[in-house]
Amino acid sequence: MFSPDVVTLRQFYATRFGVAARALITASLKNLWPGAKGDVMLGIGYALPYLEPYLDQAASVMVCMPAQQGAAAWPPCAEASGDGPDSRSLGVGSRGNVVFMSHESELPLPENSVNRILLLHSVEHSEQLAGMMDEIWRILTPGGRVLAIVSNRMGLWARSSRTPFGYGRPFSMSQLRDLMTVHQFTLTRSTSALFIPPMRLRLLWRLARHIETVGKFLCPFIGGVLLVEAEKQLYASIRQPVSIRKTYRVQIPAVKPAMGLKRESS
């Protein structure tokens, strides 16, 4: 199964087509996560363009890029990137690198250390999806949330090879919800984005905002990508005292033989 590498993904989001698609997805993302003040955030996959608004809000932002995808330093430093388009779209001032490369089923983070996890260009291409979801459960704090942005099996974007959303394994809404439920997450909210067809027509993209509004109202789950949020909840078990089995002894009188008739002596 072909998976886009970091170079392909960066080139896509540098085009006008990619910038427009990113803007529509970011609008839906902000409706679910308007802020992340004081939270520790982790992105798994190529989540760089979508984590930029949280750099100044969150206590810490990290990005894990799977080994098969490759990695790139982010955000680019102002001194190194200058005033190029990458520095305007991805860089926020002069910051140190927050990206690390790891296998998604072996995240080098301690338990209960992350408040929010964003999955993008990762679920569709994961070689060990079950292992990744188990790791997400391990490192999330109780009450922490995971948000998966995945190609929609019912949408047009999963059928087009012009974008990274056309590669990998797309999911339906029910499949994505089952994935969260099986790995002990509690579903909270879900929506979709990219109702516009994956066509590079300027006139069509000028109407993109209106198409998104109409699409979410009429057909809320046929967008190009699905967004599903789930929460890690820990339920305390109800401990009941062990009932002690009592043995009741009932005195049963001994069985006596029936009295025989006395034989009369002759």
N, C-alpha and C positions, 0 to 999 in steps of 0.2 A: 504494500500500500504506500503510495507516494505521499510524502508530507512536505509542505513548503518549509524551507529553511529560513533562517533569520534574514538572509539577504533578500530573498523573494518577498518576505513580509514587509521589510523596510521599504523596498522599492514600491510595493503596492500602496502603502500609506503615504508615500511621498507624491503620488500622482493626485490630480484634481479629483479623479474618481474615488480614490481611497480617502481623501480628505472629506469628501461629501458623505461617504458611507460612515466614516468615523463620527461625523457630527450627528447623524441620525441615531446611531447606537448610543452615543454619549448622552443625548437628550433622554432616552429611555433609562439609561443607567442613573442619571441624576434624579430621576423621579423615584427610583428605589433607594438610592444612597445619596441624599442631598448633601450630606456632610459626614465627616469621620474624625471629628475633633478628639484628640487624645488617644485614638485607636492605633494599634499596630496592624498594618495592612501588608498582605502578601499577594502578589500576582503570580499565577502559574501559567506558563505559555508566553505568548507575545502579547502581554497586557500593557506594554509601555505607553502607547498613546492614550490609554484610558485612565491611567493612574496619575497623570500630570495634575489634574485639578485638586488632588488630595495631598500633594507634596507639602503644601504650606499648612494643611489642617491636621494631618495625622501625626502621631508621635513618632512613627517610623514607617517607612515604605520600603519594601523589598520585592524583588522580582526573581522568581526561579524559572530559568529556561531549561527545558528538558535537553538531555545530552544529544538526542537525535536531531533536535532543532538547531542547536548551536546557540551561541550567546554573543551579545554585543553590549558594551559599556553604556550605561544610561544613569542619569541624564548627562548629556555632553557638557563639559565645562565651558564656561563663557570664553575663557582664554583660548581654548583649543578650537572651538567651533566658530567663533567670530559672530558675524551677523548673517550667516547663511540660513536657508529655509529650515534646516534641521534644528538649529538653535531656537528659532521662533516657535516651531511646532512641538518640539519635545523637550527642550532645555529650559530650565527655570533657574536662572542665575548660575552661580558657581557652586556646584555640589559634588560630593564624592560619588563614586560608583555604588549603585545599590543592587546590581545584578549579580547573581551567582548561578552556576550551572550544576545541575544535579539530576539524578534519575528521579522521576516523579514519585516512585514508590519508596524512596529512601531520602526523605527530606532532612537535611542536617539542622533541625530546629528542635528545641525541647518541647515537652508536652505542655499544653495549656499556655502557649506563648503568643498566639496571634488572635486578634479580634475579628478581622474580616479577611476573606480570601476571595479573589476574583479569578475565575477560570476563563481563559480566552485563547482560542487556537491550541487547546490542550486536550480537551475531552475527546474530540473527534479523532485525534491522532495518537492517543495514549496506547502504549503497548501493554501496559498492565493497569487497566482502568480501576479494577477492584482494589489493587494495592495503593493506588493514588488516593482513592476515596477513604481508605482506612487511615492513611497518613494524614489526610485533611482532618479527619475526626480526632486524631491523636493530638495534633498541634493546636487545634482551636480551643479557645477558652470556653467554659460553660456559658451559654448564651451567645457565643460567637456565631457569625453568619458567613455562609458561602454563597456566592452568586456565580452561576454558570451561564455563559453566553455561548450558545452552540448553534450550528447550522440546522435549520429546520428541514426535516424530511419532506414536509408538505409545501415548502416554498420554492420559488424559482431560483434563488441564489445557490441552492445545493446542486442544481443541474447545469450550472455554468462554470466552465473552467477558466473564466477570465478573472476570477477573484479567488483568494485563499479559502473562501467559504464553500467552494465547489469541490474541495478535496477532503479526503478522510471519510469518516462514518457519520452521516447526519442522524439526528434523533427526532422523534416526534415528541409532542408535549407529554403524552402518557409515558413514553419510555424514559424521558428525563426525570419525571416525577418518581417513577419506579426506582430509578437509579439512586435518588436521594433517600427514598424510604427504606430500601434494602440495606443501606449503610447507616441506618439509625438516625437520619436527619428528619426534622420536622419541617414540612413545607410551610412557607409563610406567604410569599407572593410570586406571581408569574406574569409575564407580558411578552410582547414580541416587538420587533423593529424591522426596518428595511422592507416596507411594502412595495416600494418602487421596483420595477424590473431592473435587472443588472445590465442596463444599456447605457452607453456613453453618449447620451443626447443631452446637450445643454438645456434645451427648452424643457425637456422632461424633468431634469433635476432642479430647475427653477421652481417647479411645482411640488417638489419633494415634501416640504413641510405639510402642505395641504393633503397630499396623498397619504401621508402617515396618519394624519388626524382622522381622515375618512376610513382608512383601513382598520385602525384600532377600534373604531366604533362599529363597523359592519362585520368585519372578519378578524377578530382579535388575535387569532393564533395561526394565521397563514403568512406571517411576515417571513423575511429571509432568515432571520435569526430568532432564537428563543432565549428569553432571560428568565431563569428560575432561581429564586432565593430560598434557602433553607437554613434552619437554625439548629445548633447543637444544644439539646436539652437533656438534662440529667434528672431523672425521676427517682426520688427516694423510695426505696422498697418498704413496704408495710410489714413489719416484723410481728408476727403473732406468737404468743407463748405456746410452747409445745404442750399439748394436753397430755397429762400423765394418765396412763391407762390403769384404772383401778380394778382390782380383782375382788369381786364380791363372793364371799363364802356363804353358802346357804346350807344350813344344817338339815340334812335329809335323814329322817329316821331309818334305822336299819330295817331291812325287810325280814319280817318274822314268818316262820312257816305257819301255815294255817293249823288251827287246833284240830287234832284228830278226835274222832269219837272213841270213847273208852269201850273196850269190848267187855260185855257182861260175862262174868264167869258163870258157867253152867253148873 
